Amino acid sequence: MENINATDLFLKAVNKNHKFHEVVDIITRNSIGNMWLIGGFVYRNIAHKLYGSKPPETDMDFIIEKPLTNKIFPENWKQNINRYGNPKLIRDDGLEVDFVPLQNVHSINRRGLKPTIKNFLTGTPLTIQSIAYDVKYNKVIGSIGLKALSDKTVGINNIEQADIYAQKKNLSVNALIKAKASDLGFKPVLFKKIS
């Protein structure tokens, strides 16, 4: 993706997205330190700008360094807890936002690693998911995810996490890869078990 500026593409995609700006403002007011928007909202917006693929759903997921103890949300938002015990915000119209403290990231804790964004990116199940928008520095990061976008492929980034993710969706790892690749119009890079 040397000739393509992923940050510019992402920012063009979200420039007039009022939901994005509202959510970033809420997360910023309720956390301390760095914060990163992760997952489908990032890579789908870039893929949409690059290839005309389906734009992302409205749900957004953030990793934050530290949440404030006393959180303040607008009236039309309520706080809930996601399946991992982390804060989930839900707006009256159904928009959902997970904000996960970096020290609570499952793949980092499972591997016994220091809580860093780099360690998050090495632990995502699929290559396309190894990408993040750094809110503080206004930049898209994640060389593995950027390469997957550039190559239009979806493959394994972390096999253990991919297996956990696939099981939650009641799929095999390769079925998960095929589904994600098909949804994006990308090529699946299937997992071959070494005997």
C-alpha positions as CSV (number, residue, x, y, z in Angstrom):
1,M,0.0,0.0,0.0
2,E,3.0,2.2,-0.6
3,N,1.2,4.4,-3.2
4,I,-2.1,4.5,-1.2
5,N,-2.5,6.6,1.9
6,A,-4.8,4.6,4.1
7,T,-5.1,7.4,6.6
8,D,-6.3,9.8,3.9
9,L,-8.8,7.2,2.6
10,F,-10.2,6.5,6.1
11,L,-10.5,10.2,6.9
12,K,-12.3,10.9,3.6
13,A,-14.7,8.1,4.4
14,V,-15.6,9.4,7.8
15,N,-15.3,13.1,7.2
16,K,-19.0,13.7,7.1
17,N,-20.0,10.7,9.3
18,H,-21.6,12.4,12.3
19,K,-21.9,9.2,14.2
20,F,-18.1,8.7,14.0
21,H,-17.4,12.2,15.3
22,E,-19.9,11.9,18.1
23,V,-18.5,8.6,19.2
24,V,-14.9,9.8,19.1
25,D,-15.9,12.8,21.2
26,I,-17.7,10.5,23.8
27,I,-14.7,8.1,24.0
28,T,-12.2,11.0,24.3
29,R,-14.2,12.5,27.2
30,N,-14.4,9.2,29.0
31,S,-10.9,7.9,28.8
32,I,-7.3,8.9,29.5
33,G,-4.3,8.3,27.2
34,N,-4.2,6.9,23.7
35,M,-7.2,5.4,22.0
36,W,-7.6,3.4,18.8
37,L,-10.6,2.6,16.7
38,I,-10.2,-1.0,15.6
39,G,-11.8,-3.6,13.4
40,G,-14.4,-3.6,10.6
41,F,-15.2,0.1,10.9
42,V,-11.6,0.9,9.9
43,Y,-10.8,-1.7,7.2
44,R,-14.3,-1.6,5.7
45,N,-14.2,2.2,5.3
46,I,-10.8,1.9,3.6
47,A,-11.9,-1.0,1.4
48,H,-15.0,1.0,0.5
49,K,-12.9,3.9,-0.7
50,L,-10.4,1.7,-2.5
51,Y,-12.6,-0.9,-4.1
52,G,-16.2,0.2,-3.8
53,S,-17.0,-2.7,-1.4
54,K,-19.9,-2.6,1.0
55,P,-19.6,0.3,3.5
56,P,-19.3,-0.6,7.2
57,E,-22.0,-1.2,9.6
58,T,-22.3,1.5,12.2
59,D,-20.9,-0.4,15.2
60,M,-17.5,0.8,16.4
61,D,-14.9,-0.8,18.7
62,F,-12.2,1.1,20.5
63,I,-9.2,0.1,22.6
64,I,-8.3,2.7,25.2
65,E,-5.4,3.0,27.6
66,K,-7.6,3.8,30.6
67,P,-11.3,4.5,31.1
68,L,-12.3,7.3,33.5
69,T,-13.9,6.0,36.7
70,N,-16.9,8.4,36.5
71,K,-18.1,8.2,33.0
72,I,-20.5,10.8,31.5
73,F,-22.6,9.9,28.5
74,P,-25.2,12.0,26.6
75,E,-28.8,11.3,27.5
76,N,-29.5,9.2,24.4
77,W,-26.7,6.7,25.3
78,K,-26.7,4.0,28.0
79,Q,-23.9,1.9,29.3
80,N,-23.9,-1.8,29.2
81,I,-21.3,-4.5,29.5
82,N,-20.1,-6.6,26.5
83,R,-19.6,-10.4,26.6
84,Y,-16.0,-9.9,27.8
85,G,-17.1,-7.7,30.8
86,N,-16.0,-4.4,29.1
87,P,-18.0,-1.2,28.7
88,K,-20.5,-1.1,25.8
89,L,-22.4,2.0,24.9
90,I,-25.7,1.8,23.2
91,R,-27.5,4.7,21.6
92,D,-31.3,4.9,21.5
93,D,-31.2,4.2,17.7
94,G,-29.2,0.9,18.3
95,L,-25.7,2.2,17.5
96,E,-23.3,0.1,19.6
97,V,-19.8,1.1,20.7
98,D,-17.4,-1.2,22.6
99,F,-14.5,0.5,24.4
100,V,-12.0,-2.0,25.8
101,P,-9.3,-1.0,28.2
102,L,-5.9,-2.2,26.7
103,Q,-5.2,-4.3,29.7
104,N,-8.4,-6.2,29.2
105,V,-7.7,-7.3,25.6
106,H,-8.3,-11.1,25.5
107,S,-5.6,-12.0,23.0
108,I,-3.0,-10.0,24.9
109,N,-3.9,-11.6,28.2
110,R,-4.2,-15.1,26.8
111,R,-0.6,-14.8,25.5
112,G,0.7,-13.1,28.7
113,L,2.0,-10.1,26.9
114,K,2.4,-6.5,27.9
115,P,-0.7,-4.4,27.0
116,T,0.4,-2.5,23.9
117,I,-1.4,-1.7,20.6
118,K,1.4,-3.6,18.8
119,N,0.6,-6.7,20.8
120,F,-3.1,-6.2,20.1
121,L,-2.3,-6.1,16.3
122,T,-0.3,-9.3,16.5
123,G,-3.2,-11.1,18.2
124,T,-6.1,-10.3,15.9
125,P,-7.6,-13.5,14.4
126,L,-7.4,-12.4,10.8
127,T,-4.9,-10.4,8.8
128,I,-7.6,-7.8,7.7
129,Q,-8.4,-7.1,11.4
130,S,-4.8,-6.2,12.2
131,I,-5.4,-2.5,11.6
132,A,-6.4,0.5,13.8
133,Y,-7.0,4.2,13.6
134,D,-4.9,6.0,16.2
135,V,-7.2,8.8,17.4
136,K,-4.5,10.8,19.1
137,Y,-2.1,10.8,16.1
138,N,-4.8,10.8,13.5
139,K,-3.2,7.9,11.6
140,V,-4.1,4.4,10.4
141,I,-1.6,1.8,11.7
142,G,-1.1,-1.9,11.2
143,S,1.2,-3.2,8.5
144,I,-0.4,-6.6,8.3
145,G,-3.9,-5.2,7.9
146,L,-2.7,-2.6,5.4
147,K,-1.0,-5.4,3.3
148,A,-4.2,-7.5,3.4
149,L,-6.2,-4.4,2.1
150,S,-3.6,-3.8,-0.6
151,D,-3.5,-7.5,-1.6
152,K,-7.3,-7.9,-1.3
153,T,-6.8,-11.0,0.8
154,V,-8.0,-12.4,4.1
155,G,-5.9,-14.9,6.0
156,I,-4.8,-16.0,9.4
157,N,-3.0,-13.5,11.6
158,N,-3.1,-15.4,14.9
159,I,-4.2,-19.1,14.6
160,E,-5.2,-19.5,18.3
161,Q,-7.3,-16.4,18.3
162,A,-8.8,-17.3,14.9
163,D,-9.8,-20.7,16.3
164,I,-11.5,-19.0,19.3
165,Y,-13.2,-16.5,17.1
166,A,-14.4,-19.2,14.6
167,Q,-15.7,-21.4,17.4
168,K,-17.8,-18.5,18.8
169,K,-19.3,-18.2,15.3
170,N,-19.8,-22.0,15.1
171,L,-17.5,-22.1,12.0
172,S,-14.2,-23.7,11.0
173,V,-11.3,-21.3,10.7
174,N,-11.3,-21.7,6.9
175,A,-15.1,-21.1,6.7
176,L,-14.5,-18.0,8.8
177,I,-11.8,-16.8,6.3
178,K,-14.0,-17.6,3.3
179,A,-17.0,-15.7,4.8
180,K,-14.9,-12.6,5.6
181,A,-13.2,-12.6,2.3
182,S,-16.5,-13.1,0.4
183,D,-18.1,-10.3,2.3
184,L,-15.3,-7.9,1.2
185,G,-14.9,-9.3,-2.3
186,F,-11.3,-10.4,-1.3
187,K,-9.4,-13.6,-1.9
188,P,-9.3,-16.1,1.0
189,V,-5.9,-17.4,2.0
190,L,-6.9,-20.7,3.6
191,F,-5.2,-22.2,6.6
192,K,-3.2,-25.4,6.0
193,K,-2.6,-27.4,9.1
194,I,1.0,-28.7,9.3
195,S,1.2,-32.3,10.3
